[in-house]
């Protein structure tokens, strides 16, 4: 109804199996943000189903689970496991950084064939325009713009002799301008499609 907000609760990434994430150091502070390398850390679908599904019912809104796996078969297995969960409002496929239009379509089709749930695709900013049309054509209901821009920063931790680069997503105000530009470009695609 008009005036009411439709809300969903996005929840943690989930893959076919748990993943510990990137080895430390994972975080570097910058002026205007941070660089964070998560390494697709996730608890795995089985753990999520055993420990968190019962909590979702208390949220009072549908839940969207992010699928974090680079293999179509693995994503399909997770989609099958999640397909019958009550209060699940949809799935969000987290694309790998290098995913092109063809691979995006392959991932979406692998999930779409296994579930009736709505599917969103979270695109890397650098490829949002490239993958948007392929994702929607393959069955996604929308595009999430997107994964933060990727950057590298030097972490010294007080000892420059032990400096190491951290490569990962750039979060904070620094990421806003590239995010808005990618969103603007995807919006242009939507307008052209009308």
C-alpha positions in Angstrom: 0.0 0.0 0.0 1.0 3.6 -0.6 3.0 5.1 2.2 4.3 1.8 3.5 7.9 0.8 3.0 8.8 -2.6 1.7 11.8 -3.8 3.7 14.0 -6.8 3.4 17.0 -7.8 5.5 20.1 -8.8 3.5 22.1 -11.4 5.4 25.6 -12.8 5.4 27.2 -14.4 2.4 26.6 -18.1 2.1 28.4 -20.6 0.0 28.3 -24.3 -0.5 30.9 -24.7 2.2 32.3 -22.5 4.9 35.3 -20.3 4.1 37.7 -18.7 6.6 38.5 -15.7 4.5 41.7 -13.9 3.6 44.7 -14.2 5.9 45.7 -11.1 7.9 46.3 -8.3 7.4 42.9 -7.7 5.9 42.3 -4.0 6.7 44.1 -0.8 5.9 42.8 2.6 7.0 42.9 5.4 4.4 41.9 9.1 4.4 38.2 8.8 3.6 37.8 5.0 4.0 39.4 1.6 4.3 40.6 -1.2 2.1 39.2 -4.5 3.3 40.0 -8.0 1.9 37.4 -10.4 3.2 38.3 -13.4 1.0 34.6 -14.3 0.7 34.5 -15.3 4.3 31.2 -17.1 5.0 29.8 -19.8 7.3 28.4 -22.1 4.6 24.8 -22.9 3.8 24.5 -25.8 6.2 25.6 -23.7 9.1 23.3 -20.8 8.1 20.4 -23.2 7.9 21.1 -24.8 11.2 21.8 -21.7 13.2 20.2 -18.6 11.7 17.0 -19.5 9.9 15.0 -19.6 13.1 16.2 -16.1 13.9 15.0 -14.7 10.5 11.3 -15.2 11.5 11.8 -12.7 14.3 12.9 -10.0 11.9 9.4 -9.2 10.7 10.5 -8.9 7.1 11.7 -11.1 4.3 15.3 -12.1 4.2 17.6 -12.0 1.1 20.6 -14.4 1.4 23.7 -13.5 -0.5 25.2 -16.4 -2.4 29.0 -16.3 -2.5 30.5 -18.9 -4.7 32.3 -18.8 -8.1 31.0 -22.2 -9.3 27.6 -22.6 -11.0 27.1 -26.1 -9.6 27.9 -25.0 -6.0 25.5 -22.0 -6.3 22.8 -24.3 -7.6 23.2 -26.6 -4.6 22.9 -23.7 -2.2 19.8 -22.4 -4.0 18.2 -25.8 -3.7 19.0 -25.9 0.1 17.5 -22.5 0.6 14.5 -22.8 -1.7 12.1 -24.1 0.9 13.0 -21.8 3.8 10.1 -19.7 5.2 10.6 -16.0 5.3 13.2 -16.1 2.5 12.4 -13.2 0.2 15.1 -13.8 -2.4 18.7 -14.6 -3.3 21.5 -12.2 -4.2 24.4 -13.6 -6.3 27.7 -12.0 -5.4 29.6 -11.9 -8.7 33.3 -12.6 -8.8 35.4 -9.5 -9.6 36.3 -10.8 -13.1 32.8 -12.0 -14.1 31.9 -11.1 -17.6 28.4 -11.1 -19.2 28.6 -14.7 -20.2 29.7 -16.0 -16.8 27.1 -13.8 -15.1 24.4 -15.4 -17.2 25.7 -18.9 -16.4 25.6 -18.2 -12.7 22.1 -16.7 -12.8 20.7 -19.5 -14.9 22.2 -22.1 -12.6 20.3 -20.6 -9.6 17.2 -19.6 -11.5 16.6 -23.2 -12.6 16.5 -24.3 -9.0 14.3 -21.8 -7.3 11.2 -19.6 -7.8 12.7 -17.0 -5.5 13.6 -13.6 -6.9 17.3 -13.3 -7.8 19.3 -10.1 -7.7 22.9 -9.8 -8.9 25.4 -7.8 -6.9 27.8 -6.5 -9.6 31.4 -5.3 -9.2 31.4 -1.6 -9.9 33.9 -1.9 -12.7 31.6 -4.3 -14.6 28.1 -3.3 -13.5 27.1 -2.0 -17.0 28.7 -5.0 -18.7 26.9 -7.6 -16.7 23.5 -5.9 -16.0 21.7 -6.8 -19.2 23.1 -10.4 -19.1 21.9 -10.9 -15.6 18.4 -9.7 -16.3 18.1 -11.6 -19.5 19.2 -14.8 -17.6 16.4 -14.3 -15.1 17.5 -11.9 -12.4 14.9 -9.4 -11.2 17.5 -6.7 -10.7 21.0 -5.5 -10.2 22.6 -4.3 -7.0 25.2 -1.6 -7.7 27.4 -2.9 -6.3 30.5 -4.3 -4.9 32.9 -1.6 -3.9 35.7 -0.5 -6.1 38.9 -2.5 -5.7 42.0 -0.9 -4.4 45.3 -1.6 -2.7 47.0 0.1 0.2 50.2 -0.4 2.1 49.9 -1.5 5.6 53.0 -0.8 7.7 51.7 -1.5 11.2 54.3 0.7 12.7 57.3 -1.1 11.1 58.0 -0.1 7.5 60.3 -3.1 7.0 57.3 -5.4 7.5 55.0 -3.4 5.1 52.6 -5.4 3.1 49.9 -4.6 0.5 46.3 -5.3 1.2 44.1 -5.6 -1.9 40.3 -5.5 -1.5 37.1 -3.4 -1.5 37.4 0.3 -0.8 34.7 1.3 1.7 33.8 4.7 3.0 33.3 8.2 1.4 36.1 7.5 -1.1 33.9 4.8 -2.7 30.8 7.1 -3.1 31.7 8.8 -6.4 32.6 5.6 -8.4 29.4 4.0 -6.9 27.2 6.9 -8.1 28.8 6.8 -11.6 28.2 3.0 -11.9 24.6 3.5 -10.7 24.1 6.3 -13.2 25.4 4.1 -16.1 23.1 1.2 -15.2 20.2 3.6 -14.9 20.9 4.8 -18.4 20.6 1.1 -19.6 17.2 0.9 -17.9 16.0 4.0 -19.6 17.1 2.8 -23.0 15.3 -0.5 -22.5 11.9 1.2 -22.1 
